Amino acid sequence: MDYKIATIEDLPFIVSVYNSTIASRKVTADTAPVTVADKTVWFHEHHAATRPLWIVLDNEQQKIGWVSFQDFYGRPAYQGTAEISIYLDEAHRGKGFGKKILLHAIKEAPSLGIHTLVGFIFEQNTESLQLFSRLGFEEWGHLPNIALLDESYCSLKILGLKTM
């Protein structure tokens, strides 16, 4: 697997992979597909030196997903904390790529000045919760019934890991 810094030309792929997760009601709080225009500002908030947005490539150099670090909270004291997001193309889910991507992100975090990673994961997303837990993340918060997806309330777990 390889990782490359995303370019604006990758944004349609990023949006497509993201949109493929919406219907499951397990991954994102978006309830309808987003557009490239919707994600353009978000895309430009990433910076290779501190908050990268990587495209994940398989051994044949085909795009299979993406991973990003985002600012956790817009105050200077939180500069060393980043939210991690991992999204895989449907054809590549459940094949161990998520673990490899998360391990890569954990390894790279200190070189980016990130001492703490946080993940926001819906309680019903047991696969992601198990993955993050297996790699050392601990539950640091639980927000019960905070999201309304269709007609069901969903709880959000906040998982955290010190990388340094």
N, C-alpha and C positions, 0 to 999 in steps of 0.2 A: 504494500500500500504506500501511496505517496500523498503528500499534502501540498497544495499550492495556494497562495494568497488569491482570494477571489477577485476578479475584475468585474466591472460593470457588465461585461458581456456574459458573465456567469449568472447574473441576476434572474433571468427567466428560468434557468434550471433550479436555482435556489427556491424561487416562488413555487414552481411546479412540485418539487419535493415537499415543501411545506404544506401546500394545499392538499396533497395526497393524504395528510394525517388528520384533516379537519373532521371528516365524516365519522371517524372512530370515536370521537368525543373522549379520547383518552390522553391526548398529547397537548393540545392547544386550547385556549379559551376563545379563539376565533370560531365563529359559527357559520361563516360563509367564506368562500374563496377570496383571497386577496389578489391584488394586481401588482405588476412590476412597479407601477407608479406609487402604489401604497407603500412599498418597501424601499423606495429609493432613499429617503432620508435615513432610515434605519441602516441601509447599506453604507452610507457615507459616515456614519458614526463609528465605524470600525477602522482601526489603524493598525497596520502590520506590526509596528514596534511595541504596542501595548495591548491592543484589543483586536486581535486578528479574526478574520472570517476566512476559514480555509475551505477549499473544495477538496473532498476526499476522492482519490483515484485508486482504482484497483490495479492489479499487476499488469493489466493490458492498457493502463492509462485511461480507462473509461471512468467518467464521473459516476460515483455511487452515492454521494451524499455531501453533507457539509457540517461543519462544527464552528461555533463562534464563542468568543468571550465578549461580554458586554459589561459596561459599568453597572455595578450593583446599585449605587445610590449616588446622586450627584453632589456629594460633599467631599472635600479634600481628604478627610480622615479615612474615607473608604477606598482610596486609590488602589490599595493592594488587594481589594476584593473584587471578584468578577463572577458574573452569572455565566454558566456554561449551557449551551444548547447544542444538541446533536440531532440531526435529521438524516435518515437514510431513505433512498429510493425504495419503493415497495419490493422490488425484486431482490433486494439485498438485506432485508430485515430477517432477524432470527438466524443469522449465519455466523455470528461471532464478530462481525465488524464493529458493532457498538463498543464491545470490550476493548478492541484494539484502538479505536478512536479515543475512548475515554482515557486509556493508559497513556496515549500520546499527549493528550491535553494536560494531564496531570504532570507529566515529565517536562513539558514546555513551560508551564505556568511560572516557575521561579525565574526563568530567564526573561520573562516579560514583566517582572516586578509584581507578580501576583502571588500573594502568600495564602490566600483563602479563596476557595471555589465554592459557589453555592449553586444548587440546582432546585428549580421549582417544578415539582412533579405531582400531577393529579394522583390522588389515592388509588384510583382504579387502574392506573398504569403500573400494574404489579411487575411487569417485565423490567421497566426502567428502574423502579425502586430496588428490585433485587440486584440489578447490575451495579448501580451506584453503591449499594450496601456492600456487595462483594469486594469492591475496590476501595473500601475504607471510609466512604461517606457515612455520616451519622445524621439521624433526624435531629434538626435543630429547631424545628417549628412545625406546628400543625394548625392550619386555618380551616376549621370545620365549616362545611357547607357555604363556602365563599363564592362559588361560581354557579350560575344557573345555565345549564346546557340542556336545551330543549325544555323539558318540564322536570328535570332532575337536578337537585343540588349536588355539587361535587366539592369534596374537600381537597385542599392543597397541602402537600408536605414540602417543607424546606429542608434540604439536605446540605450538609456542609463538610468540607475537608480542608485541613491546614496542609499546604503544599511545601512549606519551609519549616 
